Amino acid sequence: MNLENTSRTIRNTKTVALTIILMTSAVSGCLSDESGNDNQLVIVTYDVYALSEEMISTFENQSGIEVQMVKLADSGSILSYLIQQKGTGANDLAIGLDNTYLQTAIDFDLLSESQTDIQGISPEAYGPYEGKLAIPFDMGHICLNYDSNVVDGVNLSVPTSLWNLTETDWKGKVAIPSPMSSSPGRGFMLATLDYLEYTTDSYSGFDTWWSSMRDNDVIITPGWSEAYEIHYTGGYGEYMPGYIGDAHMTVSYCHSPGVEAWYNGNWTKSASLNLDKTSFFQVEYASVVQGGNTENADLFIEYLLSPDVNALMPTQNMMYSVLEGQDLPEEGGYRHHSIVPDLNANITPMAISLNIDAWLERWNSAMTEGE
């Protein structure tokens, strides 16, 4: 497949509207008026969540329920929106909170227990959280990706330590999405805490590494798409509008090279860095919203976790299925080019909830000191 067409396909696949897109504040009053409708399901999700129109139509036809969407930017936006909407009863289901935001949503009492009894979810998917307030629906490992055409041992060497990225050879050649506004960026920042041996008494390694990256002209972007599609030289971004191509390493997923290969005839120049504790295991959840229609929300959760639907996560949402016995497709080199990290960082959802504000403040200070 031509990679230029591939870039469009990837982007289109990840932005298919599930059904009606509702803008947030402009329609919140209308949603409140209709929240008691037994034949309606209002889902709050984020902009890159994708299911095919055929899948949604199948659910609507099987259930008799009309699906409406509130589509936001990312997991953090979902959390902020649910806090803003708390007590309105306007929303039924949240799809896309991940394990970096989940505990905060629980602490704010934004979620209700699901009454579903879904069998076959893998123990790995239950690793960060095992309870009824959030049901895993996809997962993946966040890690550094690099352009193997450039990081080839001649032009640049494959890093054996994060500290290598603070060296002159890497000056201005690393793009990282901001942890303030990006879920992958936040996951990577959390991984650096573990890698750099953060303790409650010492941030020294964390502060020093990030300030050294700042001094080495690291490129910080608002989100994943800007880092991967505009700056990264190893992916499909070179065929996207606005491409700059000044970074040979970025933060994405360990299976992102597999996605590239799958869309491009088992070929990719992108590779994932398998370096202990620099990766972060991310799980995304479907959660019943407090005050919403639990019955309809649970019906959709059951549908989303059904084998026929969830098995398609690798090609519909570019993430792993959470069901036991499922893996990435072998076709097109998807599985072959997707590594599983030897050792992920270990930061619990509870630790994240208790410390994330302080961690983000320290990150921001390291990145802005002296400006």
LUMFIDO-498048 format. One record per atom (N, C-alpha, C): z, x, y; residue in three letters. Coordinates in steps of 0.2 Angstrom, whole numbers, plus 5000, padded with zeros to 4 digits. Each point is the difference from the previous one (the first is absolute). Layout:
# residues N
ZXYALA/...
END
This chain:
# residues 371
500050044994MET/500049965006MET/500050045006MET/499649995005ASN/500050035006ASN/500750005004ASN/500250065002LEU/500750005003LEU/500049965006LEU/499549995004GLU/500049975006GLU/500149924999GLU/499749984994ASN/500149934998ASN/500749994997ASN/500250054997THR/500750004997THR/500549995006THR/499950045005SER/500549995006SER/500149935002SER/499449975000ARG/500049935003ARG/500449954994ARG/499850024994THR/500349964994THR/500750005000THR/500350065000ILE/500750015000ILE/500349975006ILE/499850005006ARG/500349975005ARG/499949925000ARG/499449984998ASN/500049934999ASN/500449974995ASN/500150044994THR/500449974995THR/500750005002THR/500250045004LYS/500750005002LYS/500249965006LYS/499549965002THR/500149965006THR/499749934999THR/499949984994VAL/499849934998VAL/500549965002VAL/499949955004ALA/500549955002ALA/500149954994ALA/500649994999LEU/500249964994LEU/499849935001LEU/500149975006THR/499849945003THR/500150005007THR/500249945003ILE/500149995007ILE/500450065003ILE/499850035005ILE/500450055004ILE/500349975006ILE/500750005000LEU/500449975005LEU/500350055005LEU/499950005006MET/500350055005MET/500749985000MET/500450055002THR/500849994999THR/500349955005THR/500150035006SER/500449965004SER/499749935003SER/499350015000ALA/499649945002ALA/500149944996ALA/500150014994VAL/500049944995VAL/500749994997VAL/500550045002SER/500649994997SER/500349935000SER/499949975006GLY/500349935001GLY/499649954995GLY/499350014999CYS/499749964996CYS/500250014993CYS/500150064998LEU/500250014993LEU/500749974998LEU/500550005005SER/500649975000SER/499949934998SER/499649965004ASP/499949934999ASP/499749994993ASP/499750044997GLU/499649994993GLU/500450034994GLU/500650035002SER/500350044994SER/500349964995SER/500049935001GLY/500349964995GLY/499449974995GLY/499450025001ASN/499449984997ASN/500150034993ASN/500049954995ASP/500150034993ASP/499350024997ASP/499549995004ASN/499350024997ASN/499850065004ASN/500450045004GLN/499950055004GLN/500450064998GLN/499750065000LEU/500450065000LEU/499850055005LEU/500550025004VAL/499950055006VAL/500250074997VAL/499550045000ILE/500250074998ILE/499950055006ILE/500650045001VAL/500050055005VAL/499850074996VAL/499550035002THR/499750064997THR/499850055005THR/499750064998TYR/499750055004TYR/499350005000TYR/499750045005ASP/499349995001ASP/499650034994ASP/500250054996VAL/499650034995VAL/500149974993VAL/500449955000TYR/500149974993TYR/499449964998TYR/499850004994ALA/499449974998ALA/500049974994ALA/499849944999LEU/499849964994LEU/499349975002LEU/499649994995SER/499449975001SER/500149925002SER/499549985003GLU/500049935002GLU/500049964993GLU/499650024995GLU/500049974994GLU/500749994997GLU/500450055000MET/500750004998MET/500449955003MET/499950005007ILE/500449955004ILE/499849934998ILE/499349995000SER/499849934998SER/500249984993SER/500050044996THR/500349994993THR/500749975000THR/500450045004PHE/500749985001PHE/500049935003PHE/499749995005GLU/500049935004GLU/499749954995GLU/499550014996ASN/499849954996ASN/500549984994ASN/500350054998GLN/500549994994GLN/500649975003GLN/500250025006SER/500749975002SER/499949945005SER/499449995003GLY/500049955005GLY/500350025007GLY/500250065000ILE/500350035006ILE/499550035005ILE/500149995006GLU/499650035005GLU/500350065003GLU/499750064999VAL/500350065002VAL/499850025008VAL/500550025004GLN/499850025006GLN/500450075001GLN/499750045004MET/500250075001MET/500250015007MET/500650045001VAL/500150035006VAL/499950084999VAL/499550035002LYS/499850074999LYS/500250045005LYS/500450054999LEU/500350055004LEU/499850074999LEU/500250055004ALA/499750074999ALA/500350044994ALA/500649994998ASP/500350044995ASP/500749974998ASP/500350044995SER/500649984997SER/500649995006SER/500050055005GLY/500449995005GLY/499949945004GLY/499449985001SER/499949945004SER/500249944997SER/499950004993ILE/500349944996ILE/500750005001ILE/500450055000LEU/500750005001LEU/500249975007LEU/499750035005SER/500149985007SER/499949935001SER/499449974997TYR/499849935000TYR/500549964997TYR/500250024994LEU/500549964996LEU/500749995004LEU/500250065003ILE/500649995004ILE/499949965006ILE/499450005003GLN/499949965006GLN/500049924998GLN/499749994994GLN/499949934998GLN/500649984996GLN/500550034999LYS/500649984996LYS/500349945002LYS/500149954995GLY/500349945001GLY/499549945002GLY/499350025001THR/499549955002THR/499849964994THR/500050034994GLY/499749974994GLY/499350005000GLY/499750045005ALA/499250005001ALA/499650034994ALA/500450054996ASN/499650044996ASN/500349994993ASN/499650014995ASP/500249994993ASP/500150064996ASP/499550055001LEU/499950064995LEU/499950065005LEU/500350054998ALA/499850075003ALA/499750044995ALA/499450035001ILE/499750044996ILE/499850075003ILE/500450054998GLY/499850075003GLY/500650045003GLY/500649975000LEU/500650045001LEU/500050054995LEU/500250065001ASP/500150064995ASP/500750025000ASP/500150054996ASN/500750024999ASN/500350055006ASN/499650015005THR/500250035006THR/500349955005THR/499849934999TYR/500249955004TYR/500449954997TYR/500049994993LEU/500349954997LEU/500749995001LEU/500450055000GLN/500749995000GLN/500249985007GLN/499750025005THR/500149975007THR/499949925000THR/499449984997ALA/499949934999ALA/500649964996ALA/500250034995ILE/500649984997ILE/500649995004ILE/500150065004ASP/500650005004ASP/500049955005ASP/499449985003PHE/499949955005PHE/500049934997PHE/500149994993ASP/500049944997ASP/499349965001ASP/499550035000LEU/499349975001LEU/499749974994LEU/500350024994LEU/499649984994LEU/500549964995LEU/499649964996SER/500449964995SER/499850024993SER/500449994995GLU/499950024993GLU/499449964997GLU/499650034997SER/499449974997SER/500349974993SER/499749954998GLN/500349964994GLN/499550024994GLN/499550045001THR/499550024995THR/500450044995THR/499750004994ASP/500250044994ASP/499450044998ASP/499850055003ILE/499450034999ILE/500150064995ILE/499650004994GLN/500150054995GLN/499550055001GLN/500250064997GLY/499550055000GLY/499950055006GLY/500449995005ILE/500050055005ILE/500350064998ILE/499750065002SER/500250064997SER/500750035003SER/500450034996PRO/500650035003PRO/499950045006PRO/499550045000GLU/499850045006GLU/500049965006GLU/499749945000ALA/499949965006ALA/500749975002ALA/500550004995TYR/500649975002TYR/500550065002TYR/499750065000GLY/500450065002GLY/500449995007GLY/499749995005PRO/500350005007PRO/500449945001PRO/499849944997TYR/500449945000TYR/499949954994TYR/500549984998GLU/500049954994GLU/500449945002GLU/499749955002GLY/500449945002GLY/499549945001GLY/500249955002LYS/499649945001LYS/499749995007LYS/500350045005LEU/499849995007LEU/499350035001LEU/499850044996ALA/499350035001ALA/499750024993ALA/499449984999ILE/499750014993ILE/499450055002ILE/500050054996PRO/499450055001PRO/499449974998PRO/499550025004PHE/499349984998PHE/499550065000PHE/500150055004ASP/499650064999ASP/500450065001ASP/499850064999MET/500450065001MET/499550065000MET/500250065003GLY/499750065000GLY/500450065003GLY/499750064999HIS/500450065002HIS/499750025007HIS/500350005005ILE/499850035007ILE/500150084999ILE/499450035002CYS/500050085000CYS/499550025005CYS/500050075000LEU/499550035004LEU/499350014996LEU/499549995004ASN/499350004997ASN/499750065004ASN/499650044996TYR/499650055004TYR/499350014998TYR/499650025004ASP/499250014999ASP/499950074996ASP/499949994994SER/499950054995SER/499450055002SER/499549975004ASN/499450045002ASN/500350065005ASN/500549985003VAL/500350055005VAL/500650044998VAL/500449964997VAL/500650034997VAL/499950024993VAL/499650065000ASP/499750024994ASP/500250074998ASP/500650035003GLY/500250064998GLY/499650065004GLY/499549985004VAL/499650055004VAL/500149985007VAL/499849945002ASN/500149985007ASN/500849995001ASN/500349954996LEU/500749995000LEU/500250004993LEU/500750024999SER/500349994994SER/500449944999SER/500049984994VAL/500449944998VAL/500750015001VAL/500449965005PRO/500750025001PRO/500450004994PRO/500450055000THR/500650004994THR/500649985003THR/500149995007SER/500649975003SER/499749975007SER/500549955002LEU/499849965006LEU/500050055006LEU/500450064999TRP/500050055006TRP/499450035001TRP/499550004995ASN/499450035001ASN/499649965005ASN/500149945001LEU/499649965005LEU/500350025007LEU/500550035001THR/500250025006THR/499750075002THR/499650034996GLU/499750075001GLU/499349995004GLU/499850055003THR/499450005005THR/499449974997THR/499950024993ASP/499449984997ASP/499949925000ASP/500649975000TRP/500049925000TRP/500049975007TRP/500050045005LYS/500149985007LYS/499549945002LYS/500249945002GLY/499649955002GLY/499649974994GLY/500250014994LYS/499549984994LYS/500449954995LYS/500649975003VAL/500349964996VAL/500149935004VAL/499849944997ALA/500149945003ALA/500549964996ALA/500549975004ILE/500649974997ILE/500149935004ILE/500049944996PRO/500149945004PRO/500850005002PRO/500149975005SER/500750005003SER/500449964996SER/500650024998PRO/500549964997PRO/500349945004PRO/499950015006MET/500249945005MET/499649944999MET/499450014997SER/499549945000SER/499649994994SER/500150054995SER/499650004994SER/500450004994SER/499949964995SER/500450004994SER/499950074996SER/499350024999PRO/499950074997PRO/500350055004PRO/500050005006GLY/500350055004GLY/500850005000GLY/500349944999ARG/500750004999ARG/500250034993ARG/499649984995GLY/500150024994GLY/500050084999GLY/499550035004PHE/500050075000PHE/500550035003PHE/500249975006MET/500650035004MET/500650004995MET/500149954997LEU/500649994995LEU/500050054995LEU/499450024997ALA/499950054995ALA/500250075003ALA/499850015006THR/500250075003THR/500750005001THR/500449955001LEU/500750005000LEU/500350034994LEU/499849984994ASP/500250024994ASP/499750074998ASP/499450015002TYR/499750074999TYR/500450055004TYR/500149995006LEU/500450055004LEU/500750005000LEU/500349974994GLU/500750004999GLU/500449975005GLU/499849945002TYR/500549975005TYR/500649984996TYR/500650015004THR/500649974998THR/500349975006THR/500649964999THR/500349975005THR/500350045005THR/500150074999ASP/500250055004ASP/499550045003ASP/499450004998SER/499550055002SER/499349975000SER/499750005006TYR/499349985001TYR/499550065001TYR/500350065000SER/499750065003SER/499350014997SER/499949994993GLY/499350014998GLY/499549955002GLY/500249945000PHE/499649945002PHE/499850015008PHE/500550015004ASP/499950015007ASP/499550065001ASP/500150064997THR/499650065001THR/499349994998THR/499949974994TRP/499449994997TRP/499549965005TRP/500349945002TRP/499649955004TRP/499950035007TRP/500550045003SER/499850035006SER/499550064999SER/500050034995SER/499550054998SER/499349974999SER/500049954997MET/499449965000MET/499749985006MET/500549985005ARG/499849985006ARG/499750065004ARG/500350064999ASP/499750065003ASP/499450024997ASP/499949984994ASN/499350024997ASN/499549955001ASN/500149955005ASP/499549955002ASP/499849954994ASP/500549984997VAL/499949954995VAL/499849935004VAL/499549974997ILE/499749945003ILE/500449944997ILE/500349965005ILE/500449944998ILE/499649945002ILE/499949964996THR/499649945001THR/500549934999THR/499749955004PRO/500449944999PRO/500149974993PRO/499450014996GLY/500049974993GLY/499650044995GLY/500049984994TRP/499750034995TRP/499250015001TRP/499749945003SER/499350005000SER/499750055005SER/500450015006GLU/499850055005GLU/500150074997GLU/500550024996ALA/500050064997ALA/499550014995ALA/499949964996TYR/499550004994TYR/499350005002TYR/499949955004GLU/499349985001GLU/499750045006GLU/500450025005ILE/499850035006ILE/500050085000ILE/500650024997HIS/500150075000HIS/499950044994HIS/500149974994TYR/500050034994TYR/499350024997TYR/499950064998THR/499350024998THR/499849984993THR/500649994996GLY/499949994993GLY/499849934997GLY/499949955005GLY/499949944997GLY/499449965003GLY/500049944999TYR/499449965003TYR/500049995007TYR/500550035004GLY/500049995007GLY/499450035004GLY/499750054997GLU/499450035003GLU/499449955001GLU/500049954997TYR/499549955001TYR/500349945004TYR/500650015003MET/500349945004MET/499850025007MET/500049945004PRO/499950015008PRO/500650045002PRO/499950045005GLY/500650045004GLY/500250064996GLY/499750024994TYR/500250054996TYR/500150075004TYR/500550034999ILE/500150075004ILE/500050054995ILE/500450004994GLY/499950054995GLY/500350065001GLY/500650005003ASP/500450075002ASP/500650014995ASP/500149964995ALA/500650014996ALA/499850014993ALA/500250054996HIS/499850014993HIS/500649984996HIS/500549975003MET/500649974996MET/500249945003MET/500249954996THR/500349945003THR/500549974995THR/500349955003VAL/500549964995VAL/499649944998VAL/500049994993SER/499749944998SER/500349984993SER/499749994995TYR/500349984993TYR/499750054995TYR/500450024995CYS/499850044995CYS/499449984996CYS/499949935000HIS/499449984997HIS/499449995005HIS/500150025006SER/499449995005SER/499450044998SER/500150064997PRO/499450034998PRO/499649964994PRO/500449974996GLY/499749964995GLY/499649945003GLY/500349975005VAL/499649945003VAL/499450035003VAL/500050065003GLU/499450035003GLU/499550014994GLU/500250034995ALA/499650014994ALA/499749944997ALA/500449954999TRP/499849934997TRP/499449975004TRP/500050015007TYR/499549975004TYR/499450045001TYR/500150064997ASN/499450055002ASN/499850044993ASN/499949964995GLY/499750034994GLY/500450064997GLY/500749995000ASN/500450054997ASN/499950075003ASN/500050005007TRP/500050065004TRP/500449995006TRP/500450055001THR/500450005006THR/500250075002THR/500150025006LYS/500250075003LYS/500749995002LYS/500349944999SER/500749995002SER/500550024994SER/500550035001ALA/500550014995ALA/500749995002ALA/500549994996SER/500749985002SER/500450074998SER/500550015005LEU/500450054999LEU/500649984996LEU/500150044994ASN/500549984995ASN/500650065001ASN/500449985005LEU/500650055002LEU/500649965000LEU/500550024996ASP/500649964999ASP/500349985006ASP/500249945000LYS/500449965005LYS/499750005007LYS/499350015000THR/499649985006THR/499649934999THR/500149974995SER/499749934999SER/500649955000SER/499849945001PHE/500549945001PHE/499749944996PHE/500449984995PHE/499849944996PHE/500149945004PHE/499449965001GLN/500049945004GLN/499949944996GLN/500449955001VAL/499949944996VAL/499949945006VAL/499549964999GLU/500049945005GLU/500249944996GLU/500249955004TYR/500449944997TYR/499749945003TYR/500149954996ALA/499949935002ALA/500749975000ALA/500249975006SER/500649975001SER/500049935003SER/500449954997VAL/500149945003VAL/500450005006VAL/499749975005VAL/500450015007VAL/500549945000VAL/500650035003GLN/500549955001GLN/499849945004GLN/500249944997GLY/499849945004GLY/499349974998GLY/499650044996GLY/499349984999GLY/500049964994GLY/499449984998ASN/499949964994ASN/500050044994ASN/500650014996THR/500150044995THR/499549994994THR/499949934999GLU/499649984994GLU/499350035001GLU/499749995005ASN/499350025002ASN/500050075000ASN/500550045003ALA/500050075000ALA/500050034993ALA/500449974996ASP/500150024993ASP/499349994996ASP/499749955001LEU/499449994997LEU/499550055001LEU/500050025007PHE/499550055001PHE/500250074998PHE/500750014999ILE/500250074997ILE/499850004993ILE/500149944996GLU/499850004993GLU/499250025000GLU/499749975004TYR/499250015000TYR/499950075002TYR/500350035005LEU/499950075002LEU/500250054994LEU/500549984996LEU/500250044995LEU/499749994993LEU/499549955000SER/499749984993SER/499550064999SER/500050014993PRO/499650064998PRO/499350005003PRO/499649945000ASP/499350005003ASP/500050025007ASP/500549995004VAL/500050025007VAL/500350065001VAL/500650024997ASN/500350065002ASN/499650064997ASN/499749994995ALA/499650064997ALA/499550025004ALA/499849965005LEU/499450025005LEU/500350045006LEU/500650015001MET/500350035006MET/499750075001MET/499850044995PRO/499750075001PRO/499349995004PRO/499649954999THR/499449995003THR/500049955006THR/500549955000GLN/500049965005GLN/500550025006GLN/500550044998ASN/500550025006ASN/500150074999ASN/499650044996MET/500050075000MET/500750034998MET/500449964996MET/500750024998MET/500049994993MET/500650024997TYR/500149994993TYR/500249934999TYR/499949974994SER/500349944997SER/500750024998SER/500449955001VAL/500750014998VAL/500249984993VAL/499549974996LEU/500149984994LEU/500050054994LEU/500449994995GLU/500050054995GLU/499350004996GLU/499850064999GLY/499450014996GLY/499450015004GLY/500149995007GLN/499450005004GLN/500050075003GLN/499450035002ASP/499950065003ASP/499450005005ASP/499850055003LEU/499450005004LEU/499450004995LEU/499449985002PRO/499450004996PRO/499850074998PRO/499850014994GLU/499650064999GLU/499350015003GLU/499749945001GLU/499350005003GLU/500050045006GLU/499450035001GLY/499950045006GLY/500550055002GLY/500450024995GLY/500450065002GLY/500749985004GLY/500149935000TYR/500649985004TYR/500650034997TYR/500149994994ARG/500650034997ARG/500050085000ARG/499550024998HIS/499950085000HIS/500250035006HIS/499849985006HIS/500150035006HIS/500749985004HIS/500449964996SER/500649975003SER/500650044996SER/500450045004ILE/500550034997ILE/500649965000ILE/500550014995VAL/500749975001VAL/500450065001VAL/500450005006PRO/500450055002PRO/500550024994PRO/500250075000ASP/500550024995ASP/500749985002ASP/500150005007LEU/500749985002LEU/499949975007LEU/500249945001ASN/500049965006ASN/500650025004ASN/500049995006ALA/500750005004ALA/500449944998ALA/500650015001ASN/500549954998ASN/500449975006ASN/499849955003ILE/500449975006ILE/500049934998ILE/500649974999THR/500149934998THR/499949965006THR/499849934998PRO/500049955006PRO/500649995004PRO/500650014997MET/500649995003MET/500150065005MET/499850064998ALA/500150065005ALA/499549995005ALA/499449974999ILE/499549995005ILE/500349955005ILE/500249954998SER/500349955004SER/500550025005SER/500550044997LEU/500650035004LEU/499850055005LEU/499550044998ASN/499850065004ASN/499450005004ASN/499549954999ILE/499350015002ILE/500050015008ILE/500449965003ASP/500050015008ASP/500150075002ASP/500650024997ALA/500250075002ALA/499450054997ALA/499749994995TRP/499550054997TRP/499450005005TRP/499849945002LEU/499449995004LEU/500250035007LEU/500649995002GLU/500250035007GLU/499950084999GLU/500350034995ARG/499950074999ARG/499350024999ARG/499649964997TRP/499350024999TRP/499750005007TRP/500149955004ASN/499749995007ASN/500250065004ASN/500750025000SER/500250065004SER/499750064998SER/499950014993ALA/499650064998ALA/499350015002ALA/499749945001MET/499349995002MET/499950015008MET/500549985003THR/499950005008THR/500550055003THR/500450044997GLU/500450055003GLU/499650045005GLU/500250015006GLY/499750055004GLY/499449965004GLY/499849944999GLU/499549975003GLU/500249985007GLU/
END
